[in-house]
């Protein structure tokens, strides 16, 4: 049995995939998270330790590091927000200091960080500059540290892959920014995980920054054309123009793909310079496998297969949205004296409870919201315009949900699958308050009883005004949702998108 590996960012795209790989390699794994509930539906949950801690809180980090021999720092503020560089710096400095103390105590032997591939000289975007700074903070911790620097990661559910996928699939003819001509060395997520797992067994003298990438160097234009061929699409007509700024580019990407503009911006900014390995120094410590690194075409084929089989283990939307509320649904006594508004509906139906639950768990994404699609689309567009995540995030899996999954502009807060089934969603759209949507069903002798509750806690006068302005629409939206979810035959996709 290997040593104990601490994985931060286990609710994120890479961290959620690293955990089972470490377990398979024989390591014991401890996951550090701010919310244990976010991990409880993971298939590997019972095989790991879970400790609740915040990377910016020294005491909780030191507790999380206790007994660990290797620590993976996979915390990123990819969605930005106000002063994200300060937040990244504070969290990394706190974690590095705690790691240094653990190393002096003779416990921790290795830190591993996954950063971005960028030039060593010249100006960098704020996000790439922050990635570089975090790596240096960890390297200065006094703990033997490896910083892997990767460019575009190709894998089902990665933000880079979904940006590439949707741009190519939805635009047979596209006017593009100049960055489509930048040279990139994409890497398959499987190879990224192989590097990360291998790092835990390296000797202490293996330290520093190491560039990692796949076997090919391609322009973004070439990647789009190669993706089109892999997906069975016609050759794309791509016309680059010089007038699209990073801001305009990110808005364009956010409009065409499920990746919101706030996340698209750092991805776009990373493409404003070539992202190619400076050397192959990593091979001294982690040689290529006998079969070689995974090619771009093979990585795309693997990712598309996962998407088609609805077997996407983690997705870019798995990570938390900075600034999004994380408060659990309040109970009435705890919020006494405040305004807590609710729209509640009960509906008896002859439809079996299992059928109703299948419709409930499949809500959102391609299935839509079972009522007035134009109203939901308009709300999603408004949210995107004001800087929210919008309605395009979709779902990780079209049929099954886990706590922590994103569902359009909601986040799964709770799932109960007993006799009384319940799905609770917490709103992550921009709101002057906090909002939840609960959908549940209980079997009865004649069929089932459907329960639906929308809850809103307003903040200030603006929150009060918001609730009363949208309340008249609830009669149509929520009543139609209840009616359609309990129908004997599930509503068609075309009718409710």
C-alpha positions as CSV (number, residue, x, y, z in Angstrom):
1,X,0.0,0.0,0.0
2,X,1.4,3.4,-1.0
3,X,1.5,6.5,1.2
4,X,-1.4,8.9,1.9
5,X,-2.1,11.5,-0.8
6,X,-4.1,14.6,0.0
7,X,-6.1,15.9,-3.0
8,X,-7.4,19.4,-3.0
9,X,-9.9,20.4,-5.6
10,X,-11.5,16.9,-5.6
11,X,-14.8,18.4,-6.7
12,X,-13.2,19.8,-9.8
13,X,-12.5,18.4,-13.3
14,X,-9.0,17.1,-12.8
15,X,-9.2,16.4,-9.1
16,X,-12.3,14.3,-9.4
17,X,-10.5,12.1,-12.0
18,X,-7.2,12.0,-10.1
19,X,-8.7,10.4,-7.0
20,X,-9.7,7.0,-8.6
21,X,-6.4,6.9,-10.4
22,X,-4.4,7.2,-7.2
23,X,-6.6,4.5,-5.6
24,X,-6.0,2.2,-8.5
25,X,-2.2,2.8,-8.1
26,X,-2.4,1.6,-4.5
27,X,-2.3,4.9,-2.6
28,X,-4.5,5.9,0.3
29,X,-6.4,9.1,-0.5
30,X,-7.7,12.0,1.6
31,X,-9.9,14.6,-0.1
32,X,-9.9,18.2,1.2
33,X,-13.1,20.1,0.4
34,X,-15.2,22.9,1.9
35,X,-18.3,20.7,1.7
36,X,-18.3,16.9,2.4
37,X,-21.8,16.8,0.8
38,X,-20.3,17.7,-2.6
39,X,-18.4,14.4,-2.7
40,X,-20.9,11.9,-1.2
41,X,-22.3,10.7,-4.5
42,X,-18.9,10.0,-6.1
43,X,-18.4,6.3,-6.8
44,X,-15.1,6.3,-4.8
45,X,-16.5,8.2,-1.8
46,X,-16.4,5.2,0.6
47,X,-12.8,4.4,-0.4
48,X,-11.3,7.8,0.7
49,X,-11.0,10.0,3.7
50,X,-12.8,13.3,3.5
51,X,-11.8,16.4,5.6
52,X,-13.6,19.7,5.4
53,X,-11.1,22.6,5.2
54,X,-10.5,25.9,3.4
55,X,-7.2,26.5,1.7
56,X,-7.1,30.0,3.1
57,X,-7.5,28.8,6.7
58,X,-4.1,27.6,8.1
59,X,-5.4,25.5,11.0
60,X,-7.8,23.5,8.8
61,X,-5.1,23.0,6.1
62,X,-2.7,21.7,8.7
63,X,-5.3,19.2,9.9
64,X,-5.9,18.1,6.3
65,X,-2.2,17.6,5.8
66,X,-1.7,15.5,8.9
67,X,0.0,12.2,8.0
68,X,0.0,12.9,4.2
69,X,3.1,12.1,2.2
70,X,2.0,13.8,-1.0
71,X,-0.3,16.8,-1.5
72,X,-1.9,17.8,-4.8
73,X,-2.8,21.4,-5.1
74,X,-5.5,21.7,-7.7
75,X,-7.3,24.9,-6.7
76,X,-7.9,27.5,-9.4
77,X,-10.1,30.6,-9.6
78,X,-10.8,29.9,-13.3
79,X,-14.1,31.8,-13.2
80,X,-12.4,34.9,-11.9
81,X,-14.4,37.4,-10.0
82,X,-13.2,40.4,-8.1
83,X,-9.6,40.2,-6.8
84,X,-9.2,36.6,-7.8
85,X,-5.4,37.0,-8.0
86,X,-5.4,38.1,-4.3
87,X,-7.6,35.1,-3.4
88,X,-5.3,32.7,-5.3
89,X,-2.2,34.2,-3.7
90,X,-3.7,34.0,-0.2
91,X,-4.8,30.4,-0.5
92,X,-1.5,29.2,-2.1
93,X,0.6,31.1,0.6
94,X,-1.5,29.6,3.4
95,X,-1.3,26.1,2.0
96,X,2.5,26.4,1.3
97,X,3.2,27.5,4.8
98,X,1.2,24.6,6.3
99,X,2.9,22.2,3.9
100,X,6.3,23.5,5.0
101,X,5.4,22.8,8.6
102,X,4.2,19.3,7.8
103,X,7.5,18.7,5.9
104,X,9.6,19.8,8.9
105,X,7.6,17.4,11.1
106,X,8.9,14.6,8.8
107,X,5.5,13.8,7.2
108,X,5.0,15.6,3.9
109,X,7.5,14.7,1.2
110,X,6.0,16.1,-2.0
111,X,3.8,18.9,-3.4
112,X,2.3,18.6,-6.9
113,X,0.7,21.4,-8.8
114,X,-0.9,21.6,-12.2
115,X,-0.6,25.0,-13.8
116,X,-0.8,26.5,-17.3
117,X,1.7,26.5,-20.1
118,X,2.9,30.0,-20.9
119,X,6.0,31.8,-22.1
120,X,8.7,32.4,-19.5
121,X,9.1,36.0,-20.7
122,X,6.7,38.6,-22.0
123,X,3.4,39.9,-20.7
124,X,0.8,37.4,-19.4
125,X,-2.9,37.6,-18.8
126,X,-4.1,38.0,-15.2
127,X,-5.1,34.3,-15.1
128,X,-1.9,33.0,-16.5
129,X,0.1,35.4,-14.3
130,X,-1.8,34.0,-11.3
131,X,-1.1,30.4,-12.3
132,X,2.6,31.2,-12.6
133,X,2.6,33.0,-9.2
134,X,0.9,30.1,-7.4
135,X,3.5,27.7,-8.8
136,X,6.3,29.8,-7.5
137,X,4.7,30.1,-4.1
138,X,4.5,26.3,-3.8
139,X,8.1,25.9,-5.1
140,X,9.3,28.2,-2.3
141,X,7.5,26.3,0.4
142,X,10.5,24.2,1.4
143,X,8.7,21.0,0.3
144,X,10.0,19.2,-2.8
145,X,7.6,20.5,-5.4
146,X,6.8,19.6,-9.0
147,X,4.8,22.1,-11.1
148,X,3.4,20.6,-14.3
149,X,2.5,23.2,-17.0
150,X,-0.1,22.0,-19.5
151,X,-1.9,23.8,-22.4
152,X,-5.2,22.6,-23.8
153,X,-6.5,19.5,-22.0
154,X,-8.5,17.2,-24.3
155,X,-11.0,15.0,-22.4
156,X,-14.8,14.6,-22.1
157,X,-16.1,17.4,-20.0
158,X,-13.0,19.6,-19.9
159,X,-13.7,23.3,-20.6
160,X,-11.1,23.4,-23.4
161,X,-12.6,20.4,-25.1
162,X,-16.2,21.7,-24.8
163,X,-15.2,25.1,-26.2
164,X,-13.5,23.3,-29.2
165,X,-16.4,20.9,-29.6
166,X,-19.2,23.4,-29.7
167,X,-17.4,26.0,-31.8
168,X,-16.7,23.4,-34.4
169,X,-20.1,21.7,-34.3
170,X,-22.3,24.8,-34.3
171,X,-20.4,26.9,-36.8
172,X,-19.7,25.4,-40.2
173,X,-18.6,28.9,-41.3
174,X,-17.0,31.1,-38.7
175,X,-15.3,34.4,-38.4
176,X,-12.7,33.9,-35.7
177,X,-10.1,35.9,-33.8
178,X,-6.5,35.8,-34.7
179,X,-5.7,33.3,-31.9
180,X,-6.9,30.5,-34.1
181,X,-3.5,30.6,-35.7
182,X,-1.6,30.2,-32.4
183,X,0.5,27.0,-32.0
184,X,-0.8,24.7,-29.2
185,X,0.5,21.4,-27.8
186,X,-2.7,19.7,-26.6
187,X,-2.6,16.8,-24.1
188,X,-5.1,14.1,-23.3
189,X,-6.5,14.1,-19.8
190,X,-5.3,10.5,-19.5
191,X,-1.7,11.6,-20.0
192,X,-2.2,14.5,-17.5
193,X,-3.4,12.0,-14.9
194,X,-0.5,9.7,-15.6
195,X,2.0,12.5,-14.9
196,X,0.2,13.5,-11.7
197,X,0.1,9.9,-10.3
198,X,3.7,9.3,-11.3
199,X,4.8,12.4,-9.4
200,X,3.9,10.8,-6.0
201,X,6.7,8.2,-6.4
202,X,9.5,10.5,-7.5
203,X,12.6,11.1,-5.4
204,X,13.0,14.4,-3.5
205,X,15.5,15.7,-6.0
206,X,12.8,15.8,-8.7
207,X,11.7,19.5,-8.3
208,X,10.9,22.4,-10.5
209,X,8.6,23.4,-13.4
210,X,8.0,20.8,-16.1
211,X,6.2,21.4,-19.4
212,X,3.9,18.6,-20.5
213,X,2.1,18.1,-23.8
214,X,0.9,15.6,-26.3
215,X,2.9,14.4,-29.3
216,X,1.6,17.0,-31.7
217,X,1.8,20.8,-32.1
218,X,-1.2,22.2,-33.8
219,X,-2.9,25.6,-34.4
220,X,-6.4,26.0,-33.0
221,X,-7.6,26.1,-36.6
222,X,-6.1,22.7,-37.2
223,X,-7.6,21.4,-34.0
224,X,-11.1,22.5,-35.1
225,X,-10.6,20.8,-38.5
226,X,-9.3,17.6,-37.0
227,X,-12.2,17.6,-34.5
228,X,-14.7,18.1,-37.4
229,X,-13.2,15.0,-39.1
230,X,-13.3,12.9,-35.9
231,X,-17.0,13.9,-35.4
232,X,-18.0,13.1,-39.0
233,X,-18.6,16.8,-39.9
234,X,-17.7,18.6,-43.1
235,X,-14.6,20.7,-43.3
236,X,-15.1,24.1,-41.6
237,X,-14.6,27.4,-43.3
238,X,-12.6,29.6,-40.8
239,X,-11.9,33.2,-41.5
240,X,-9.7,34.9,-38.9
241,X,-10.1,38.7,-38.3
242,X,-7.9,41.0,-36.3
243,X,-10.6,43.1,-34.5
244,X,-11.9,40.7,-31.9
245,X,-10.4,41.6,-28.5
246,X,-10.1,38.9,-25.7
247,X,-13.2,40.4,-24.1
248,X,-15.2,40.2,-27.3
249,X,-13.8,36.8,-28.1
250,X,-14.9,35.5,-24.7
251,X,-18.4,36.9,-25.2
252,X,-18.5,35.2,-28.7
253,X,-17.4,31.9,-27.2
254,X,-20.0,32.3,-24.4
255,X,-22.7,32.9,-26.9
256,X,-21.9,29.8,-29.1
257,X,-20.8,27.3,-26.5
258,X,-22.0,26.2,-23.0
259,X,-18.8,27.7,-21.5
260,X,-19.8,31.0,-19.9
261,X,-17.9,34.2,-20.9
262,X,-16.4,34.5,-17.5
263,X,-14.7,31.1,-18.0
264,X,-14.1,31.5,-21.7
265,X,-12.0,34.7,-21.1
266,X,-9.1,33.0,-19.3
267,X,-9.2,30.2,-21.9
268,X,-9.1,32.7,-24.7
269,X,-6.4,34.7,-23.1
270,X,-4.2,31.6,-22.8
271,X,-4.4,31.3,-26.6
272,X,-2.9,34.8,-27.2
273,X,0.5,33.2,-27.2
274,X,1.9,29.9,-28.4
275,X,1.5,27.2,-25.8
276,X,4.2,24.7,-26.7
277,X,6.6,22.8,-24.5
278,X,10.0,24.5,-24.1
279,X,11.7,21.2,-23.6
280,X,11.2,17.5,-22.7
281,X,12.9,17.7,-19.3
282,X,10.0,15.8,-17.7
283,X,11.0,12.6,-19.5
284,X,14.1,12.4,-17.3
285,X,11.8,11.6,-14.4
286,X,8.6,10.3,-16.1
287,X,9.4,8.6,-19.4
288,X,6.7,8.3,-22.0
289,X,4.8,5.0,-21.9
290,X,5.9,2.2,-24.3
291,X,2.9,2.9,-26.6
292,X,3.7,6.7,-26.6
293,X,1.6,9.7,-25.7
294,X,-2.0,9.8,-26.8
295,X,-2.5,11.6,-30.1
296,X,-4.9,14.5,-30.6
297,X,-7.2,12.4,-32.8
298,X,-7.2,9.5,-30.3
299,X,-7.9,11.9,-27.4
300,X,-10.9,13.4,-29.3
301,X,-12.2,9.9,-30.1
302,X,-12.0,8.8,-26.5
303,X,-13.7,12.0,-25.3
304,X,-16.5,11.7,-27.9
305,X,-17.1,8.1,-26.9
306,X,-17.5,9.1,-23.3
307,X,-20.0,11.9,-24.3
308,X,-22.0,9.5,-26.5
309,X,-22.1,6.8,-23.8
310,X,-23.1,9.4,-21.1
311,X,-20.0,8.3,-19.2
312,X,-18.5,11.7,-18.4
313,X,-16.9,11.3,-14.9
314,X,-16.3,15.0,-14.2
315,X,-17.0,18.2,-16.0
316,X,-15.7,21.7,-16.0
317,X,-18.9,22.9,-14.3
318,X,-18.2,20.5,-11.4
319,X,-16.2,23.2,-9.7
320,X,-17.7,26.0,-7.6
321,X,-18.6,29.3,-9.1
322,X,-16.9,32.2,-7.3
323,X,-19.4,34.4,-5.6
324,X,-22.2,31.9,-6.0
325,X,-24.2,31.3,-2.8
326,X,-23.4,28.1,-0.9
327,X,-25.9,28.6,1.9
328,X,-28.1,25.5,2.6
329,X,-31.8,25.8,2.3
330,X,-32.9,27.6,5.6
331,X,-35.4,26.3,8.0
332,X,-38.1,28.6,9.1
333,X,-37.0,28.9,12.8
334,X,-33.5,29.8,11.9
335,X,-34.7,32.6,9.6
336,X,-37.5,33.9,11.9
337,X,-38.1,37.6,11.4
338,X,-36.9,37.5,7.8
339,X,-38.9,37.2,4.6
340,X,-38.8,33.7,3.2
341,X,-41.1,33.4,0.1
342,X,-42.2,30.1,-1.3
343,X,-44.3,28.9,-4.2
344,X,-45.6,25.4,-3.3
345,X,-47.5,22.9,-5.4
346,X,-48.8,19.4,-4.7
347,X,-50.2,17.2,-7.4
348,X,-51.6,13.7,-7.2
349,X,-51.1,11.6,-10.3
350,X,-51.7,8.0,-11.5
351,X,-48.2,8.1,-12.9
352,X,-45.9,5.7,-11.0
353,X,-43.4,7.4,-8.7
354,X,-40.4,5.9,-10.5
355,X,-41.6,7.4,-13.8
356,X,-42.0,10.8,-12.2
357,X,-38.6,10.6,-10.5
358,X,-36.9,9.7,-13.8
359,X,-38.4,12.9,-15.3
360,X,-37.3,14.9,-12.2
361,X,-33.7,13.6,-12.3
362,X,-33.5,14.2,-16.0
363,X,-34.6,17.9,-15.8
364,X,-32.5,20.7,-17.4
365,X,-29.8,20.4,-20.0
366,X,-31.2,18.9,-23.3
367,X,-34.5,18.0,-21.6
368,X,-35.3,21.6,-20.7
369,X,-37.5,22.7,-17.8
370,X,-40.9,21.3,-18.9
371,X,-42.5,24.7,-19.1
372,X,-42.5,27.8,-21.3
373,X,-39.0,27.3,-22.9
374,X,-38.9,30.9,-24.1
375,X,-39.2,32.1,-20.6
376,X,-36.3,30.0,-19.3
377,X,-34.2,30.9,-22.3
378,X,-34.9,34.6,-21.7
379,X,-34.0,34.3,-18.0
380,X,-30.7,32.5,-19.0
381,X,-29.9,35.2,-21.5
382,X,-30.5,37.9,-18.9
383,X,-28.2,36.1,-16.5
384,X,-25.5,35.8,-19.1
385,X,-25.7,39.6,-19.9
386,X,-25.3,40.5,-16.2
387,X,-22.2,38.2,-15.9
388,X,-23.9,35.1,-14.6
389,X,-23.4,31.5,-15.8
390,X,-26.5,31.5,-17.9
391,X,-28.5,28.5,-19.1
392,X,-25.9,26.9,-21.3
393,X,-23.9,24.9,-18.7
394,X,-26.2,21.9,-19.2
395,X,-25.5,18.7,-17.3
396,X,-22.7,16.2,-16.8
397,X,-25.0,13.3,-17.4
398,X,-28.4,13.4,-19.2
399,X,-30.1,11.0,-16.8
400,X,-28.4,10.8,-13.5
401,X,-27.3,13.5,-11.0
402,X,-24.9,13.7,-8.1
403,X,-24.7,16.2,-5.3
404,X,-22.6,19.1,-6.6
405,X,-23.5,18.7,-10.3
406,X,-24.3,21.8,-12.2
407,X,-27.8,21.8,-14.0
408,X,-27.8,24.9,-16.2
409,X,-27.8,27.8,-13.7
410,X,-28.6,25.6,-10.7
411,X,-26.4,23.4,-8.5
412,X,-27.6,20.1,-7.0
413,X,-27.6,20.6,-3.2
414,X,-29.3,17.4,-2.1
415,X,-30.7,14.2,-3.5
416,X,-32.8,11.7,-1.5
417,X,-33.6,8.4,-3.2
418,X,-35.6,6.6,-0.5
419,X,-39.3,6.1,-0.5
420,X,-39.8,9.9,-0.5
421,X,-37.6,11.1,-3.3
422,X,-36.3,14.6,-3.4
423,X,-34.1,16.8,-5.7
424,X,-33.0,20.2,-4.3
425,X,-31.4,22.7,-6.6
426,X,-29.6,25.9,-5.4
427,X,-29.7,28.8,-7.8
428,X,-26.4,30.1,-9.1
429,X,-27.8,32.8,-11.4
430,X,-27.3,36.4,-10.5
431,X,-30.1,37.3,-8.0
432,X,-30.8,39.9,-5.3
433,X,-31.2,37.1,-2.8
434,X,-31.0,33.3,-2.4
435,X,-33.2,30.8,-4.2
436,X,-33.8,27.0,-4.2
437,X,-36.1,24.7,-6.2
438,X,-37.2,21.4,-4.7
439,X,-38.9,18.6,-6.7
440,X,-40.0,15.4,-5.0
441,X,-42.3,12.4,-5.3
442,X,-43.8,9.8,-3.0
443,X,-45.5,6.6,-4.1
444,X,-49.2,6.2,-3.2
445,X,-51.8,3.4,-3.7
446,X,-53.1,5.0,-6.9
447,X,-49.9,6.3,-8.3
448,X,-47.8,9.1,-6.7
449,X,-47.8,12.5,-5.0
450,X,-45.6,15.1,-6.6
451,X,-44.2,18.0,-4.5
452,X,-42.7,21.1,-5.9
453,X,-41.4,24.1,-3.9
454,X,-39.6,27.3,-5.1
455,X,-38.0,29.2,-2.2
456,X,-36.6,32.7,-2.3
457,X,-34.9,34.7,0.5
458,X,-34.6,38.4,-0.7
459,X,-31.7,40.7,0.0
460,X,-32.9,44.3,0.7
461,X,-35.5,46.2,-1.2
462,X,-34.2,45.0,-4.6
463,X,-34.8,41.5,-3.5
464,X,-38.3,42.2,-2.4
465,X,-39.1,44.0,-5.7
466,X,-37.6,41.0,-7.6
467,X,-39.9,38.5,-6.0
468,X,-43.1,40.4,-6.4
469,X,-42.2,41.3,-10.1
470,X,-41.7,37.6,-11.0
471,X,-44.5,36.2,-8.8
472,X,-47.2,36.6,-11.5
473,X,-45.2,34.4,-13.9
474,X,-44.9,31.6,-11.4
475,X,-48.5,30.6,-11.9
476,X,-47.8,29.8,-15.5
477,X,-44.2,28.5,-15.3
478,X,-44.4,26.4,-12.1
479,X,-47.9,25.1,-12.8
480,X,-46.9,23.9,-16.3
481,X,-43.8,22.3,-14.8
482,X,-45.8,20.3,-12.3
483,X,-48.3,19.3,-14.9
484,X,-45.8,18.1,-17.4
485,X,-43.5,16.3,-14.9
486,X,-46.4,14.2,-13.7
487,X,-47.8,13.4,-17.1
488,X,-48.2,9.7,-17.9
489,X,-46.0,10.2,-21.0
490,X,-42.9,12.5,-20.5
491,X,-43.1,15.7,-22.5
492,X,-41.2,15.6,-25.8
493,X,-37.8,17.4,-26.0
494,X,-38.9,19.5,-28.9
495,X,-42.0,20.8,-27.1
496,X,-40.2,22.0,-24.0
497,X,-36.8,23.3,-25.2
